Structure formats: structure tokens, C-alpha cells
Amino acid sequence: QVQLVESGGGLVQAGGSLKLSCAASGRTFSRYAMGWFRQAPGKEREFVAAISARGGTTYYVDSVKGRCTISRDNAKNTVEVQMNSLKPEDTAVYYCAASIIITRRRDDYNYWGQGTQVTVSS
């Protein structure tokens, strides 16, 4: 029922910054916690960041702490993740997802976008 569309991916040099956005359909966006995951070639989909429905709580994977900030604008039905000091190991397809609770668990997310490619060159 919830449709999610990511944007903002692209090619960036190591040390650069990128902001990924996710636009959600419907009027129930504000009821969902939102998460970002990434999947590199040959690897499992990995949790990156999450934000609670009202934006008061955030989670981050250790590897992006200090470099990544997740935010949301419920009036616009969007969630964003600002990524700074990017590293080649950040290269992956990034997905946004919606969950009824804030969680780091991949299987707890009910709705997924199609993903956006982030490539960080060295």
C-alpha cells in the first residue's frame, strides 16, 4: 500500500557528500518509522539508519555514525539521509523502507523502494 521512491544516488569521489531522498505515497507516512538499507554486490542487505515516526529517535549502523544523518519531513512525506565523508565501502544500492516500529531488523520492514545506486570512487 505504501509506495516509496528513492532518489539522489550517483557517483561521488571518496570524501564527498551525497543526500538521498525517499518520497512516500499516502497520508499514513507519519505513522511509519523509516529506514535506509544498502546492498553491495555479493553481500546481504545491511541496515544503515532509521528514524521513528515522529523523528525523535534515530538509529545508525556503527560504520556510518558521525558521517550520516537521517531526517524526515512528515508534511512532505519524505525521508532523507545525508551522507558525508563517503568511502568506497559505502558503494551500494540504497533502499528506503517503512516499518510500524523503529528497528534495525531488515525483516521488520513492510515496504521497500526500488533502490538508488551510490558509487564512491577512490
C-alpha positions as CSV (number, residue, x, y, z in Angstrom):
1,Q,0.0,0.0,0.0
2,V,2.9,2.4,0.8
3,Q,4.9,3.3,-2.2
4,L,8.4,4.5,-1.8
5,V,10.7,6.1,-4.4
6,E,14.3,6.8,-3.7
7,S,16.4,9.5,-5.5
8,G,19.7,11.2,-5.1
9,G,22.1,8.4,-5.8
10,G,25.0,8.8,-8.1
11,L,28.8,8.8,-8.5
12,V,30.8,10.7,-5.9
13,Q,34.5,10.8,-5.0
14,A,35.7,9.5,-1.7
15,G,35.4,12.2,0.9
16,G,32.4,13.7,-0.8
17,S,28.8,14.0,0.3
18,L,25.5,12.9,-1.0
19,K,21.9,13.3,0.1
20,L,19.5,10.5,-0.6
21,S,15.8,11.2,-0.6
22,C,12.8,8.9,-0.3
23,A,9.3,10.1,-1.3
24,A,6.3,8.2,0.1
25,S,2.8,8.0,-1.1
26,G,-0.4,8.2,1.0
27,R,-1.4,10.1,4.1
28,T,-0.2,7.5,6.6
29,F,3.5,8.2,6.1
30,S,3.8,9.8,9.5
31,R,2.7,6.6,11.2
32,Y,5.7,4.7,10.0
33,A,9.2,4.5,11.1
34,M,11.6,4.8,8.2
35,G,14.8,3.1,7.5
36,W,17.7,3.1,5.0
37,F,19.4,-0.1,4.0
38,R,22.2,-0.8,1.5
39,Q,23.3,-3.8,-0.5
40,A,26.7,-4.1,-2.1
41,P,27.4,-6.7,-4.8
42,G,27.7,-10.2,-3.3
43,K,26.6,-9.0,0.1
44,E,23.5,-9.1,2.2
45,R,21.3,-6.1,2.6
46,E,22.6,-4.1,5.5
47,F,20.9,-1.7,7.9
48,V,22.2,1.9,7.6
49,A,19.9,4.2,9.5
50,A,16.4,4.5,10.9
51,I,14.1,7.2,12.2
52,S,11.0,7.0,14.3
53,A,7.6,8.1,13.0
54,R,7.9,11.5,14.6
55,G,11.6,11.8,14.1
56,G,12.5,11.8,17.8
57,T,14.7,8.7,17.7
58,T,17.3,7.7,15.2
59,Y,19.5,4.6,14.8
60,Y,22.7,4.2,12.8
61,V,25.0,1.4,12.0
62,D,28.4,1.9,13.6
63,S,30.1,2.2,10.3
64,V,28.2,5.4,9.4
65,K,28.0,7.1,12.8
66,G,29.3,10.6,12.6
67,R,29.0,10.7,8.8
68,C,25.4,10.1,8.3
69,T,22.2,12.0,9.4
70,I,18.7,10.7,8.8
71,S,15.8,13.1,8.9
72,R,12.2,13.3,7.8
73,D,9.6,15.8,6.9
74,N,6.2,14.4,7.5
75,A,4.5,17.3,5.9
76,K,6.2,16.5,2.6
77,N,6.1,12.7,3.1
78,T,9.9,12.5,2.7
79,V,12.8,10.9,4.5
80,E,16.4,11.8,3.7
81,V,19.8,10.6,4.6
82,Q,22.7,13.0,4.4
83,M,26.0,11.1,3.9
84,N,29.3,12.8,4.4
85,S,32.9,11.7,4.1
86,L,31.9,8.9,1.8
87,K,34.2,5.9,1.4
88,P,34.4,3.4,-1.4
89,E,33.0,0.8,1.0
90,D,29.8,2.9,1.1
91,T,29.2,1.9,-2.5
92,A,25.9,0.0,-2.7
93,V,22.3,0.2,-3.8
94,Y,20.5,2.1,-1.1
95,Y,16.9,1.4,-0.3
96,C,14.4,3.1,1.9
97,A,11.8,1.1,3.8
98,A,8.9,1.6,6.1
99,S,8.1,-0.2,9.4
100,I,5.5,0.1,12.0
101,I,8.2,0.4,14.6
102,I,11.7,1.8,14.6
103,T,14.0,-1.2,14.1
104,R,17.3,-2.3,12.6
105,R,15.9,-5.6,11.5
106,R,15.5,-6.0,7.8
107,D,12.6,-8.4,8.1
108,D,10.6,-5.9,10.2
109,Y,10.2,-3.6,7.3
110,N,7.0,-4.0,5.4
111,Y,7.5,-1.7,2.4
112,W,10.5,-1.1,0.2
113,G,11.6,1.2,-2.5
114,Q,13.3,0.2,-5.7
115,G,16.7,1.5,-4.6
116,T,19.2,4.1,-5.8
117,Q,22.8,3.4,-6.7
118,V,25.5,5.1,-4.8
119,T,29.0,4.7,-6.1
120,V,32.0,6.1,-4.3
121,S,35.2,6.2,-6.3
122,S,38.7,6.1,-4.7
